[in-house]
Amino acid sequence: MHTDCPVCNSSQHAEVMVYSEYVHVYYIPFFPVGKDAFTVCSQCGFKKTTPLTRGFCSAHSLDYRKYRHPMRTFSGLLTIGGLIGLTILVYQLD
């Protein structure tokens, strides 16, 4: 993406990396709690972290839908929900 760097004032290409933060228990993710965009200026190397919002994506011509949370970040909730559903099913069959 092209953006103006606040440090070197150049309109250079900047790399955007997106990372998610999530609640986890013993390295098993339960659900995401935030998503941030990490931009790096290719001219001076200035790094900036910004919350990834629809406004940020539209201002920088990015597709917000492209940066969805992967399903694996919900694996803890899916496992717990599956165990609860299986338990209810087993007790209903008895």
N, C-alpha and C positions, 0 to 999 in steps of 0.2 A: 504494500500500500504506500502511497505517497502522502507525506505529512510534513508539516513544518516542525523542525526541532527547536525546542525552547532554549537550548544551550548554544548551538552553533548557528542558529537561524537559517539553516539551509533547508530547501525543499527537496529532500532526498527520499529514496526508497527506505522504508522501515519494515523490519520483520515483525510479525505479530504472532505470538505464541499464546495459546489459551490453555489455562489449567483450572481444574476444579478442586474445590475443597469439600470434604465430606466427613460425616461422623462415622467413625469406625470403632470396632471392638476387636482387639487382637488381629489387626490387619484385614478384617472382613468389613468392607464398606456397607453401611446401612442406608444412608441417603445423602445426597449432595446438599450443601448449605450455601455455596457460592461459586461464582465463576468469574475469573479475572483475565484480563488481556494484558500481556507483557509485551511492550513494544521496545525495540532496540534500533537506534539510529545507525544507519550504515556509514555515515560520515564520521561521527565523533564517538560512537559507541554508547551514547546516553541511554539509560534504561529507565522505563517508566511503567508502573503498574496501575491499571485502571479497572474498575469493575466493568465487566462485560454486560452492557445493557443494549436494548434496542436503539436507544439514542446514539450510543457510541458506534454501533454497527452502521446505522444510516448515515452518520456524519463521515464515516470513512469508507463508504460504499462496500460494506461487507454484508453477507447474507447471515442473519441471526440464526436462522433455522439450521445452518450448517454446523453450528457449534452446540449441538444438543449434548446432554449428559449421556454417556454410554450406559447401557443396561446393567453392566457389571457393577456400577456404583449403587445399584439397588439390590445387590445379591443377598445381603443380610436380611432385608425386609422380605424378599421373595422366599428365602429359606424358612424364616419364622412363620410367614403366612402359609406356606405349603405344609409345614408341620402342624399348625393349628387346624388347617382344612382337613388334613389326613386324620387327625385325632377325632374331629367331629364326625367325619365319614365312618370311621371304625366304630365309634360308639353308637351311631344311628343304625348300623347294620346288626348290632347285638340285640 
